[in-house]
Amino acid sequence: DNCSLNKRLARLLGVPLVGCASHRLNLAVTLVTASLESVLVKTQGLMVRLRTLNESAKLRFKTKLRPVLRQDTRRGSTFKMLHHYFDLLEFIDRDDENLAEFIPSASENKKLKVLLTTLELIQSVSMQLQSDGVTLWEICVLFDALLKEMPALKRYLGATGSIVASPDFESACVKVQSDKQNPISRQEKAACQRFLREPQNEVNLQGSSQQGFAASVLKKARLESAKKTRTNSSTRSLPHPTLLNVCLALLARLTVLICTLCCPSRWKWCYV
């Protein structure tokens, strides 16, 4: 969502670009796991050995659990691998010569348990981000909650990070959707003016049915927001960022098609 083409199209159309929150969260995971990358590679090697024919047959006599591998393109797979590793740890033969060099030490296991606890929080937020109807305000609340636990992730999860393409627009959306009487700056108002809708009569304050860290954070934020909102106030909602991204993608394809048909030799200007 933050590629050069989409940024270029957003500037040409004069509309803000909202990047992918899940992509930002995945980049943050790389910062969390960087210090233990060597141990994770070691654990990955153990999982690979446990999936071989002989070792897999040995495990079947002890448990129905199966080892899970870590995927480079799926950040959530690190959490799944560690979760399965600790479930399988009691069934692993430490005297097996084929596995001994890949089994983490006691001190490394302690570090992996701390990492697993951290990844559980991130996984909860990741699942919430993939739910239907998530708003920019909810994303901001979830990221702020993670930043309280892990301030080092501000580079990717902060509201003013360099990865944020339209900080004024996102800030305005958060203020409007939070139902708070926070003043909106001139830059923020200009960024979201064209996306305003008619006021809604009621505000949905029902908590999410999903349990876990992310659900409790959003429920607490909604309750605090409701206390500070006047009963006779009305709010204005903004379209879901996914709709804007879809429109930009369609415009990109249409622009390339028109330029190719009209002037094939100059169609590359779209990628400048």
Protein Blocks (a to p, Z undefined) as FASTA:
>chain_A
ZZmklmmmmmmnopacdddfklmmmmmmmmmmmmmmmmmmmmmmmmmmmmpmklmmmmmm
momcdcddddfklmklmmmmmmmmmmmmmmpcfklmklmmmmccfklmmmmmmmmmmmmm
mmmmmmmmmpghiafklmmmmmmmmmmmmmmlmmmmpmkbmklmblmlmmmmmmmmnopa
cdcdfklmmmmmmmpccddfbdcfbdcfbgcjklmmmmmmmmmmmmmpcfkbccdddddf
klmmmmmmmmmmmmmmmmmmmmmmlmmmmmZZ
